Amino acid sequence: MSGMSDAALLDCIEWVALGYEVVQSIFPDWKFAAPDTVAANGLHGALVIGARHAVAPRKTEWQRELATFRVELYCDGKLIQRGSGGLVLDSPLLALRHLIELLANDPCNLPPRAGEIISTGTLTLAMPVSAGQSWTTTVSGIPLEQIALRFE
């Protein structure tokens, strides 16, 4: 997979979806060093995946849209953050390419396999969440549906 064109890389992707990564930390005020996250088994709490969209029928459009789409993150109807695909190493597709190239030169880790889900990076800053809040994400410039979460 290393060294392939964007079009060839897109041929390896079955679907694209918007998602929420819910992160957590046992460290007060999120103050920690990189080895601390390894000792705590990372920061990942959950990954919520929205509607899946096949790549094949509109490969050329995905290539452009992944780099240029915009996202807005709302908490209880109030705009909290704005972001874009360009904040993810210039495009989630380029972030995937970077991962593949790193793994191609890593004798200890296998390259991605068919069927694996790959989260390419965050579109906005991570924000604190409290019980009772409703969070929504809207997107423009790419055919992905909004996601809504309520934390109880």
N, CA, C and O of each residue as an XYZ file, in Angstrom:
608
protein
N       0.809     -1.193      0.000
C       0.000      0.000      0.000
C       0.858      1.265      0.000
O       0.409      2.314     -0.462
N       2.059      1.179      0.502
C       2.926      2.351      0.575
C       3.282      2.833     -0.830
O       3.559      2.030     -1.721
N       3.272      4.160     -1.016
C       3.667      4.739     -2.295
C       2.576      4.798     -3.350
O       2.846      5.228     -4.472
N       1.367      4.390     -3.041
C       0.302      4.394     -4.057
C      -0.311      5.783     -4.207
O      -0.188      6.624     -3.316
N      -0.957      6.012     -5.316
C      -1.627      7.285     -5.583
C      -2.857      7.428     -4.679
O      -3.313      6.459     -4.073
N      -3.384      8.656     -4.603
C      -4.602      8.873     -3.822
C      -5.748      8.030     -4.363
O      -6.517      7.455     -3.592
N      -5.864      7.955     -5.674
C      -6.939      7.166     -6.282
C      -6.792      5.687     -5.917
O      -7.784      5.026     -5.608
N      -5.587      5.174     -5.951
C      -5.353      3.771     -5.590
C      -5.628      3.538     -4.105
O      -6.165      2.498     -3.721
N      -5.258      4.503     -3.280
C      -5.525      4.398     -1.849
C      -7.031      4.387     -1.594
O      -7.514      3.606     -0.774
N      -7.773      5.244     -2.286
C      -9.233      5.249     -2.148
C      -9.850      3.929     -2.585
O     -10.888      3.527     -2.057
N      -9.224      3.249     -3.545
C      -9.705      1.929     -3.965
C      -9.644      0.910     -2.831
O     -10.348     -0.099     -2.862
N      -8.809      1.168     -1.837
C      -8.655      0.256     -0.699
C      -9.632      0.570      0.433
O      -9.712     -0.178      1.407
N     -10.371      1.666      0.310
C     -11.293      2.093      1.361
C     -12.709      1.719      0.945
O     -13.173      2.117     -0.124
N     -13.389      0.960      1.783
C     -14.748      0.537      1.468
C     -15.770      1.638      1.715
O     -16.660      1.867      0.897
N     -15.634      2.321      2.856
C     -16.616      3.342      3.216
C     -15.980      4.456      4.044
O     -14.897      4.302      4.608
N     -16.698      5.593      4.097
C     -16.299      6.765      4.878
C     -17.489      7.131      5.761
O     -18.640      7.017      5.340
N     -17.207      7.568      6.979
C     -18.271      7.998      7.893
C     -17.734      9.078      8.812
O     -16.532      9.158      9.064
N     -18.628      9.898      9.304
C     -18.303     10.854     10.353
C     -18.366     10.104     11.672
O     -19.180      9.194     11.832
N     -17.525     10.473     12.604
C     -17.554      9.791     13.889
C     -17.216     10.725     15.035
O     -16.669     11.810     14.838
N     -17.550     10.283     16.225
C     -17.155     10.942     17.463
C     -16.198     10.007     18.183
O     -16.502      8.829     18.375
N     -15.054     10.519     18.578
C     -14.207      9.774     19.493
C     -14.396     10.400     20.859
O     -14.143     11.590     21.046
N     -14.838      9.601     21.810
C     -15.002     10.053     23.176
C     -13.725      9.662     23.911
O     -13.398      8.480     24.024
N     -13.014     10.657     24.406
C     -11.750     10.406     25.100
C     -11.938     10.604     26.593
O     -12.856     11.292     27.039
N     -11.051      9.988     27.350
C     -11.127     10.079     28.802
C      -9.719     10.121     29.370
O      -8.762      9.701     28.720
N      -9.606     10.623     30.566
C      -8.301     10.676     31.208
C      -8.463     10.477     32.710
O      -9.368     11.037     33.329
N      -7.578      9.677     33.283
C      -7.564      9.510     34.732
C      -6.714     10.594     35.391
O      -6.647     10.683     36.617
N      -6.065     11.419     34.562
C      -5.148     12.427     35.075
C      -5.873     13.757     35.283
O      -6.507     14.260     34.355
N      -5.790     14.338     36.494
C      -6.465     15.618     36.764
C      -6.020     16.705     35.781
O      -4.838     16.840     35.466
N      -6.998     17.468     35.309
C      -6.761     18.579     34.383
C      -6.042     18.161     33.102
O      -5.445     19.000     32.429
N      -6.092     16.902     32.767
C      -5.494     16.371     31.545
C      -3.990     16.656     31.486
O      -3.449     16.878     30.403
N      -3.329     16.653     32.603
C      -1.884     16.897     32.638
C      -1.175     15.556     32.771
O      -1.285     14.880     33.794
N      -0.447     15.183     31.725
C       0.246     13.906     31.711
C       1.336     13.923     30.654
O       1.356     14.790     29.780
N       2.225     12.976     30.742
C       3.273     12.781     29.736
C       2.876     11.595     28.859
O       2.031     10.785     29.241
N       3.487     11.501     27.688
C       3.153     10.423     26.753
C       3.226      9.041     27.405
O       2.319      8.237     27.189
N       4.264      8.726     28.193
C       4.295      7.389     28.819
C       3.112      7.142     29.766
O       2.694      6.000     29.955
N       2.575      8.221     30.362
C       1.411      8.062     31.239
C       0.219      7.496     30.474
O      -0.509      6.654     30.998
N       0.014      7.955     29.233
C      -1.134      7.471     28.460
C      -0.976      5.989     28.134
O      -1.964      5.256     28.088
N       0.248      5.549     27.911
C       0.480      4.124     27.653
C       0.161      3.324     28.911
O      -0.516      2.298     28.845
N       0.653      3.798     30.063
C       0.401      3.113     31.330
C      -1.093      3.065     31.652
O      -1.562      2.107     32.266
N      -1.839      4.085     31.246
C      -3.278      4.150     31.519
C      -4.102      3.480     30.422
O      -5.330      3.567     30.421
N      -3.426      2.816     29.494
C      -4.089      2.135     28.378
C      -4.746      3.125     27.424
O      -5.821      2.855     26.889
N      -4.105      4.267     27.211
C      -4.561      5.263     26.247
C      -5.655      6.160     26.776
O      -6.033      6.089     27.945
N      -6.154      7.002     25.901
C      -7.187      7.970     26.258
C      -8.527      7.639     25.608
O      -9.536      8.278     25.906
N      -8.539      6.660     24.736
C      -9.737      6.341     23.973
C     -10.801      5.736     24.878
O     -10.543      4.773     25.599
N     -12.004      6.311     24.833
C     -13.113      5.775     25.608
C     -14.109      5.042     24.736
O     -14.564      3.952     25.080
N     -14.452      5.651     23.588
C     -15.426      5.049     22.677
C     -15.320      5.735     21.314
O     -14.865      6.874     21.207
N     -15.743      5.030     20.297
C     -15.831      5.589     18.950
C     -17.258      5.369     18.458
O     -17.704      4.231     18.312
N     -17.965      6.459     18.205
C     -19.326      6.403     17.687
C     -19.244      6.708     16.201
O     -18.743      7.762     15.807
N     -19.728      5.797     15.379
C     -19.615      5.932     13.924
C     -20.989      6.231     13.331
O     -21.968      5.538     13.609
N     -21.041      7.275     12.512
C     -22.280      7.647     11.834
C     -22.548      6.762     10.626
O     -21.932      5.710     10.457
N     -23.470      7.205      9.797
C     -23.856      6.450      8.602
C     -22.649      6.253      7.685
O     -21.866      7.173      7.449
N     -22.526      5.044      7.184
C     -21.411      4.690      6.301
C     -21.790      4.974      4.846
O     -22.914      4.716      4.416
N     -20.819      5.513      4.101
C     -21.037      5.841      2.691
C     -19.960      5.166      1.847
O     -18.766      5.334      2.093
N     -20.391      4.414      0.864
C     -19.457      3.700     -0.009
C     -18.568      4.686     -0.758
O     -19.027      5.739     -1.202
N     -17.311      4.338     -0.892
C     -16.343      5.196     -1.582
C     -16.415      5.003     -3.092
O     -16.353      5.977     -3.842
N     -16.543      3.773     -3.542
C     -16.404      3.435     -4.960
C     -17.215      4.300     -5.923
O     -16.653      4.761     -6.917
N     -18.505      4.544     -5.683
C     -19.272      5.269     -6.704
C     -18.858      6.725     -6.911
O     -19.186      7.311     -7.943
N     -18.146      7.319     -5.956
C     -17.813      8.738     -6.077
C     -16.399      9.013     -5.583
O     -16.158      9.950     -4.823
N     -15.481      8.180     -6.028
C     -14.092      8.235     -5.580
C     -13.449      9.606     -5.809
O     -12.780     10.119     -4.912
N     -13.630     10.195     -6.958
C     -13.024     11.487     -7.277
C     -13.540     12.578     -6.342
O     -12.770     13.419     -5.877
N     -14.841     12.563     -6.071
C     -15.423     13.558     -5.177
C     -14.886     13.405     -3.762
O     -14.567     14.403     -3.116
N     -14.778     12.159     -3.260
C     -14.248     11.935     -1.907
C     -12.844     12.508     -1.784
O     -12.516     13.130     -0.774
N     -12.028     12.310     -2.781
C     -10.643     12.787     -2.731
C     -10.603     14.297     -2.473
O      -9.813     14.764     -1.652
N     -11.433     15.044     -3.157
C     -11.484     16.504     -2.991
C     -12.177     16.875     -1.679
O     -11.672     17.705     -0.923
N     -13.318     16.269     -1.410
C     -14.134     16.648     -0.260
C     -13.451     16.357      1.081
O     -13.605     17.126      2.029
N     -12.706     15.264      1.166
C     -12.052     14.932      2.433
C     -11.062     16.020      2.864
O     -10.837     16.214      4.058
N     -10.488     16.709      1.919
C      -9.532     17.773      2.242
C     -10.200     19.111      2.539
O      -9.615     19.959      3.212
N     -11.412     19.305      2.045
C     -12.010     20.644      2.101
C     -13.272     20.775      2.943
O     -13.719     21.895      3.187
N     -13.863     19.673      3.396
C     -15.140     19.794      4.104
C     -14.972     20.499      5.446
O     -13.878     20.542      6.010
N     -16.072     21.048      5.943
C     -16.099     21.802      7.200
C     -17.041     21.112      8.188
O     -17.977     20.411      7.801
N     -16.767     21.331      9.463
C     -17.579     20.736     10.517
C     -17.812     21.773     11.610
O     -16.946     22.598     11.901
N     -19.000     21.714     12.209
C     -19.315     22.541     13.368
C     -19.781     21.621     14.488
O     -20.591     20.719     14.273
N     -19.259     21.863     15.685
C     -19.571     21.065     16.867
C     -20.395     21.922     17.828
O     -19.986     23.020     18.204
N     -21.557     21.406     18.216
C     -22.480     22.128     19.089
C     -22.712     21.363     20.380
O     -22.771     20.134     20.386
N     -22.840     22.104     21.472
C     -23.246     21.536     22.756
C     -24.527     22.232     23.172
O     -24.561     23.451     23.342
N     -25.584     21.443     23.334
C     -26.894     21.985     23.712
C     -27.300     23.142     22.804
O     -27.856     24.139     23.265
N     -27.016     23.001     21.513
C     -27.406     23.996     20.523
C     -26.463     25.171     20.361
O     -26.670     26.002     19.477
N     -25.431     25.266     21.191
C     -24.482     26.378     21.123
C     -23.223     25.944     20.374
O     -22.633     24.911     20.691
N     -22.815     26.736     19.379
C     -21.605     26.442     18.626
C     -20.398     26.489     19.562
O     -20.164     27.491     20.239
N     -19.633     25.388     19.593
C     -18.484     25.275     20.483
C     -17.166     25.287     19.703
O     -16.194     25.907     20.135
N     -17.135     24.614     18.571
C     -15.910     24.498     17.778
C     -16.248     24.436     16.301
O     -17.320     23.978     15.905
N     -15.311     24.907     15.499
C     -15.349     24.713     14.045
C     -14.090     23.967     13.654
O     -13.034     24.151     14.261
N     -14.200     23.137     12.656
C     -13.040     22.394     12.187
C     -13.195     22.037     10.724
O     -14.126     22.480     10.052
N     -12.258     21.221     10.242
C     -12.307     20.825      8.839
C     -11.450     19.592      8.604
O     -10.628     19.216      9.439
N     -11.660     18.971      7.450
C     -10.824     17.842      7.064
C      -9.376     18.246      6.900
O      -8.479     17.426      7.092
N      -9.133     19.503      6.545
C      -7.775     19.995      6.360
C      -6.960     20.025      7.646
O      -5.732     20.102      7.595
N      -7.621     19.964      8.797
C      -6.902     19.959     10.075
C      -6.298     18.588     10.402
O      -5.537     18.450     11.359
N      -6.640     17.594      9.611
C      -6.145     16.234      9.826
C      -5.023     15.972      8.815
O      -5.234     15.302      7.803
N      -3.833     16.504      9.098
C      -2.675     16.384      8.190
C      -3.037     16.792      6.767
O      -2.587     16.166      5.808
N      -3.840     17.829      6.628
C      -4.329     18.386      5.361
C      -5.489     17.603      4.744
O      -6.153     18.110      3.841
N      -5.745     16.379      5.212
C      -6.874     15.580      4.743
C      -6.855     14.242      5.470
O      -5.780     13.686      5.694
N      -8.017     13.710      5.844
C      -8.019     12.364      6.419
C      -7.363     11.331      5.490
O      -6.785     10.353      5.963
N      -7.451     11.545      4.188
C      -6.800     10.621      3.252
C      -5.280     10.685      3.405
O      -4.611      9.653      3.353
N      -4.731     11.885      3.591
C      -3.285     12.017      3.795
C      -2.865     11.468      5.150
O      -1.762     10.940      5.289
N      -3.743     11.586      6.161
C      -3.447     10.980      7.466
C      -3.377      9.465      7.338
O      -2.513      8.829      7.941
N      -4.278      8.887      6.558
C      -4.244      7.439      6.315
C      -2.961      7.055      5.587
O      -2.326      6.057      5.929
N      -2.581      7.837      4.591
C      -1.339      7.574      3.861
C      -0.141      7.586      4.815
O       0.732      6.722      4.733
N      -0.105      8.564      5.713
C       0.984      8.674      6.681
C       1.041      7.413      7.558
O       2.119      6.864      7.788
N      -0.105      6.963      8.040
C      -0.161      5.749      8.852
C       0.375      4.552      8.071
O       1.179      3.778      8.591
N      -0.063      4.403      6.845
C       0.356      3.264      6.025
C       1.860      3.293      5.791
O       2.519      2.255      5.854
N       2.403      4.471      5.523
C       3.845      4.569      5.285
C       4.641      4.291      6.555
O       5.703      3.672      6.491
N       4.146      4.736      7.706
C       4.822      4.418      8.970
C       4.824      2.910      9.218
O       5.847      2.330      9.582
N       3.668      2.286      9.016
C       3.570      0.850      9.268
C       4.367      0.029      8.262
O       4.832     -1.063      8.588
N       4.529      0.539      7.043
C       5.312     -0.184      6.034
C       6.771     -0.309      6.446
O       7.461     -1.239      6.029
N       7.239      0.626      7.262
C       8.634      0.609      7.713
C       8.779      0.158      9.156
O       9.833      0.348      9.763
N       7.743     -0.430      9.703
C       7.744     -0.856     11.102
C       7.707     -2.381     11.159
O       6.682     -2.986     10.844
N       8.814     -3.007     11.559
C       8.849     -4.466     11.579
C       7.989     -5.081     12.689
O       7.742     -6.287     12.672
N       7.531     -4.281     13.646
C       6.784     -4.821     14.789
C       5.266     -4.737     14.624
O       4.534     -5.388     15.370
N       4.781     -3.954     13.667
C       3.341     -3.776     13.497
C       2.929     -4.081     12.069
O       3.610     -3.704     11.116
N       1.810     -4.765     11.937
C       1.292     -5.137     10.625
C       0.611     -3.955      9.946
O       0.112     -3.060     10.627
N       0.582     -3.936      8.619
C      -0.192     -2.901      7.912
C      -1.690     -3.146      8.125
O      -2.086     -4.237      8.536
N      -2.516     -2.143      7.849
C      -3.970     -2.347      7.987
C      -4.439     -3.528      7.136
O      -3.920     -3.786      6.050
N      -5.433     -4.230      7.666
C      -6.011     -5.372      6.952
C      -7.435     -5.049      6.533
O      -8.068     -4.149      7.084
N      -7.923     -5.782      5.569
C      -9.301     -5.604      5.100
C     -10.262     -5.719      6.276
O     -10.136     -6.610      7.115
N     -11.220     -4.803      6.320
C     -12.243     -4.829      7.347
C     -11.918     -4.030      8.594
O     -12.796     -3.835      9.435
N     -10.689     -3.562      8.743
C     -10.344     -2.767      9.918
C     -10.947     -1.369      9.809
O     -11.035     -0.802      8.720
N     -11.358     -0.827     10.944
C     -11.852      0.549     11.008
C     -10.686      1.434     11.431
O     -10.020      1.166     12.431
N     -10.448      2.487     10.661
C      -9.345      3.402     10.945
C      -9.918      4.791     11.174
O     -10.569      5.361     10.298
N      -9.671      5.322     12.352
C     -10.063      6.691     12.678
C      -8.859      7.568     12.356
O      -7.788      7.400     12.939
N      -9.037      8.501     11.429
C      -7.879      9.227     10.891
C      -7.473     10.461     11.669
O      -6.397     11.002     11.416
N      -8.275     10.925     12.594
C      -7.862     12.086     13.370
C      -9.008     13.001     13.701
O     -10.106     12.872     13.159
N      -8.743     13.928     14.598
C      -9.786     14.812     15.095
C      -9.947     16.053     14.220
O      -8.971     16.630     13.742
N     -11.183     16.438     14.029
C     -11.525     17.610     13.221
C     -11.624     18.873     14.068
O     -11.536     19.983     13.545
N     -11.807     18.703     15.385
C     -11.899     19.820     16.322
C     -11.092     19.469     17.572
O     -10.623     18.341     17.719
N     -10.937     20.429     18.455
C     -10.320     20.148     19.742
C     -11.241     19.259     20.571
O     -12.461     19.301     20.407
N     -10.667     18.465     21.450
C     -11.469     17.689     22.393
C     -12.063     18.651     23.420
O     -11.385     19.554     23.911
N     -13.316     18.445     23.728
C     -14.017     19.333     24.651
C     -14.513     18.533     25.851
O     -14.841     17.354     25.718
N     -14.569     19.170     27.027
C     -15.094     18.470     28.203
C     -16.587     18.201     28.045
O     -17.317     19.008     27.470
N     -17.027     17.064     28.559
C     -18.420     16.635     28.457
C     -18.962     16.412     29.860
O     -18.259     15.911     30.737
N     -20.224     16.788     30.062
C     -20.892     16.574     31.343
C     -22.200     15.824     31.127
O     -22.798     15.879     30.053
N     -22.623     15.135     32.151
C     -23.903     14.433     32.105
C     -25.024     15.413     31.786
O     -25.040     16.542     32.276
N     -25.958     14.962     30.956
C     -27.102     15.783     30.584
C     -26.897     16.610     29.333
O     -27.852     17.195     28.821
N     -25.682     16.673     28.829
C     -25.415     17.476     27.627
C     -25.780     16.709     26.359
O     -25.679     15.484     26.296
N     -26.206     17.466     25.356
C     -26.436     16.937     24.007
C     -25.427     17.581     23.074
O     -25.274     18.802     23.060
N     -24.745     16.767     22.301
C     -23.729     17.236     21.359
C     -24.159     16.852     19.952
O     -24.612     15.733     19.710
N     -24.012     17.795     19.028
C     -24.309     17.530     17.622
C     -23.166     18.045     16.764
O     -22.456     18.983     17.128
N     -23.016     17.418     15.640
C     -22.019     17.832     14.662
C     -22.710     17.982     13.330
O     -23.431     17.082     12.898
N     -22.503     19.098     12.678
C     -23.009     19.295     11.328
C     -21.811     19.440     10.392
O     -20.757     19.937     10.788
N     -21.982     19.010      9.175
C     -20.905     19.088      8.192
C     -21.402     19.787      6.934
O     -22.597     19.794      6.638
N     -20.470     20.369      6.207
C     -20.778     20.950      4.903
C     -19.638     20.629      3.958
O     -18.483     20.511      4.366
N     -19.984     20.492      2.693
C     -18.971     20.215      1.683
C     -18.661     18.743      1.486
O     -17.733     18.394      0.755
N     -19.424     17.881      2.127
C     -19.232     16.428      2.006
C     -20.561     15.771      2.389
O     -21.234     16.250      3.302
N     -20.953     14.696      1.719
C     -22.260     14.099      2.019
C     -22.232     13.152      3.219
O     -22.417     11.943      3.074
N     -21.998     13.716      4.398
C     -22.050     12.955      5.645
C     -23.114     13.579      6.535
O     -23.224     14.802      6.615
N     -23.891     12.745      7.200
C     -24.976     13.222      8.044
C     -24.460     13.682      9.397
O     -23.405     13.251      9.859
N     -25.220     14.559     10.015
C     -24.894     15.009     11.362
C     -25.001     13.837     12.324
O     -25.729     12.874     12.084
N     -24.266     13.942     13.404
C     -24.351     12.952     14.483
C     -24.806     13.698     15.727
O     -24.371     14.820     15.987
N     -25.682     13.064     16.491
C     -26.141     13.645     17.755
C     -25.913     12.632     18.871
O     -26.234     11.452     18.726
N     -25.356     13.103     19.990
C     -25.127     12.266     21.171
C     -25.689     12.979     22.388
O     -25.634     14.204     22.491
N     -26.228     12.194     23.304
C     -26.644     12.739     24.588
C     -25.943     11.932     25.674
O     -25.986     10.701     25.676
N     -25.300     12.640     26.595
C     -24.566     11.983     27.671
C     -25.452     11.971     28.924
O     -25.917     13.017     29.377
N     -25.671     10.810     29.456
C     -26.533     10.650     30.644
C     -25.699     10.440     31.881
O     -26.245     10.287     32.974
